[in-house]
Amino acid sequence: MSDLIKVTIDGITVDVAPGTSILNAARQIGGEIVPPAMCYYSKLEGSGGKCRTCLVKVSKGSEKDPRPMPKLVASCRTGVMDGMEVQNITSPEVVEARKGVVEMLLINHPLDCPVCDQAGECHLQDLGYEHGLSSTRYEFERRTFDRIDIGDKIQLHMTRCILCYRCVFTADQITNQRVHGVLGRGDAAEISTYIEKAIDNDFSGNVIDVCPVGALTDKTFRFKNRVWFTKPVDAHRDCPTCSGKVTLWYKGEDVIRVTARKDQFGEVEEFICNTCRFDQKKTSDWVIEGPRAISNQSVISSNHYDTLKPLPVIKTNLQLQQSNKDQFERATKL
Amino acid sequence: MARKLLLEHINVPGINTLEVYRQQGGYRAVEKALKTLTPDEVVEEVKKSGLRGRGGAGFPTGMKWSFLAKPEGVERYLVCNADESEPGTFKDRYLMTYIPHALIEGMIVASFALGAKTSYIYVRGEMMPQIRILEKAIAEAKNAGFLGKNILGTGYDLELYVQPGGGAYICGEETALIESLEGKRGNPRIKPPFPAIAGLYNCPTVVNNVESIAAIVPIINDGGDEYAKVGIGRSTGTKLISAGGNLNKPGVYEIELGLPVEEFIYSDEYCGGIANGKRLKAVVAGGSSVPILPANLILKTLNGESRLMSYESLADGGFATGTMMGSGGFIAFDEDQCIVRNTWNFTRFYHHESCGQCSPCREGTGWMEKVLHRLEYGHGKLSDMDLLVDVSKKIEGNTICPLGDAAAWPVASAIRHFRDEFEWHVTNPQEAVQRNYGLAHYADPLPPVGEPA
């Protein structure tokens, strides 16, 4: 097609539609050159630009105006131009800046991963592992907050929050009543509901899924299990309010958690309603589709499929049995 | 006496009223612009004048105006940024308090040039007296037919509103100001799009500083070419400098750009020297955000030339040995001042004022403040200086708005020029809490160029 424009990221050229952001162009290429994003969420309008982890260097502005951009730019909010050349992991400057941002993000983060429900599927954990230092240079007290219950199903643990604003955009855009936002300024800023008023909406549970860290957690799942001991299975049901397409997280024969389906960038495919998320926790409520594909890099994919002692849910589902066998073969081959 | 363009009639009694202001030739610019010039001609005059934004960045005002998108059928807005809250800067407040009509006259001409039918003056919330003064002045101007429908029978309509802010430093950043004006939380927007394309209510918007807008009046009265003759090089016209700190005569002075810094500090026409017969130690030349310079570097550039009050001369030497014009908040420190304490104080301000939107500034400003607090109270380590420089580098340039840079520069420059004072705070913690480091070698003549400094 002629109206596609060319952009080169770390030496890899890709054709994208005009108006695409650098980050989305990089995601079309995929692999290691995709800048990490803590605050950008493609399904939330206006998100991005805040966390600064996706900073990249534009070494050539465009074919028409080849001047480089003077500063590093947030790739999630910068549109591509024809002939643009972008450096991400090939630029030492970008890597250095990203390391700095990760360090800043971790300054006021409690690093309580051992007791955090998000551990294992936490973006900050991945980011810290990839770019961060093994020790901190910050020697002062970290900011702390009391835990707040937002309604009876969601708990807000502000201490862990990195103020990505994703949940604010979610509450703004997929619910019709705005009851939560950011109060305070600087490092005293906090996500809050007005006088701790409960977010009372069918879709409020999605703030848990969009949270990149463990600041918003599902109270029906809190401290039930570590995610890497659970087993994700795609399922659907006929739901009157949402698409009903979810991932069930099994432990033994119990569904201990229901979430929306997340893609490789940690973004949900479709937002789901609170009924599906919090109330439907029996296998009989759902039609099982098959195991959820989880990246081999993820800790969640370890110890999943055990043919010797299969989980009860596998015994009754042919598809799962087959996947189990495939997985087992692959694992034993390695 | 140097030429005065803005504060020429400041000492005339009752200049804050429309009547006296008109007797002194006020509102001539409105009559001239609306009756004899087209909007494009006004923009052309401002371009010719070489006027540079007086809010800090020094971007040419005429150029900024010509970038304004002018789509058909879409409102355009002019917003005056009177959210002056930089530590050390108080020139706009002075102007608004004593000659409010100069601002209103400039607003009318500038709105006419940009084709804005509604204009706003966004005033910092703490400046309640100035808000009342401006509202009274607007009512006077409206009664006299300079505002409202069909101004002076030319068919041009303009409504002017004063909007009090909530008192946040960040709302002086133009996109945060626009957000705040729209009634939202004052978080800076991510650019692009720039306000000239999509600003207030998603319409093309120009945001100018109070002093820039007031400077339109002499430009239109005398012509852009005449204005460009004042000043030096690309720094044209006059600038209000709010001088503070340990000076004999602190206050707001109108200077012709190009005045030597030495003359500004020591001549009796201006600051009249350092108070109490002390010696000058350091100067922050343009409000707390710009790099601090020791006495020897502020009076002479590294090449041995005398440093002038102009955009170029102050920036001579880049960040290594220069500083910036900024918003004209001139703070002088005498030999009894502690640079560590002052740097901590500035950082405390930026920590408090950071909006918390992007991570490097939100977390970094607090970190720097804590490290500097530790240094000031004698618990520092020698590695802290390198840590501070490193943290300031991680903030600088990686944030959405310039507040990150503004927080990083004073710290980086203080350590660059006053490192031995910081080190003394670490090595002599007992002494450091009891007495100040003193002048040391900071006023010594600079080594001649060529020798290692």
Contacts between the chains, C-beta under 8 A, distances in Angstrom:
chain1	res1	chain2	res2	distance
A	48	B	190	7.5
A	49	B	190	3.8
A	49	B	358	7.4
A	49	B	400	6.2
A	50	B	357	5.3
A	50	B	358	5.0
A	50	B	359	7.3
A	50	B	400	7.3
A	51	B	358	7.0
A	51	B	359	5.4
A	52	B	358	5.4
A	52	B	359	5.6
A	52	B	360	5.8
A	52	B	398	5.5
A	52	B	399	7.1
A	53	B	359	7.9
A	55	B	398	6.3
A	71	B	397	4.9
A	71	B	398	7.9
A	72	B	397	6.7
A	72	B	398	6.3
A	74	B	190	6.8
A	74	B	400	7.8
A	77	B	190	4.9
A	79	B	192	8.0
A	97	B	394	7.2
A	97	B	398	5.5
A	100	B	360	6.7
A	100	B	393	7.7
A	100	B	394	3.2
A	100	B	398	6.9
A	101	B	359	5.8
A	101	B	360	6.0
A	101	B	394	7.5
A	101	B	398	6.7
A	103	B	394	7.1
A	104	B	359	4.9
A	104	B	360	5.1
A	104	B	362	7.7
A	104	B	363	4.1
A	104	B	364	5.6
A	104	B	367	7.8
A	104	B	394	6.8
A	105	B	359	5.2
A	105	B	363	7.0
A	107	B	363	4.4
A	107	B	366	7.6
A	107	B	367	6.0
A	108	B	363	5.9
A	108	B	366	7.8
A	137	B	387	6.2
A	138	B	367	6.2
A	140	B	367	7.6
A	140	B	370	4.6
A	162	B	359	6.9
A	163	B	356	6.1
A	163	B	357	7.5
A	163	B	359	7.7
A	163	B	362	6.8
A	165	B	357	7.7
A	181	B	185	7.4
A	182	B	185	6.7
A	182	B	356	7.5
A	184	B	356	7.2
A	185	B	168	7.2
A	185	B	170	7.8
A	185	B	352	7.5
A	185	B	353	7.3
A	185	B	354	6.8
A	185	B	355	5.9
A	185	B	356	5.5
A	186	B	351	6.2
A	186	B	352	6.6
A	186	B	353	7.2
A	186	B	354	3.9
A	186	B	355	6.8
A	186	B	356	4.6
A	186	B	362	5.8
A	186	B	365	6.8
A	186	B	366	7.0
A	187	B	351	7.5
A	187	B	354	7.3
A	187	B	356	6.3
A	187	B	362	5.2
A	187	B	363	6.0
A	187	B	365	7.7
A	187	B	366	4.6
A	188	B	356	7.4
A	189	B	355	7.7
A	189	B	356	3.5
A	189	B	362	7.2
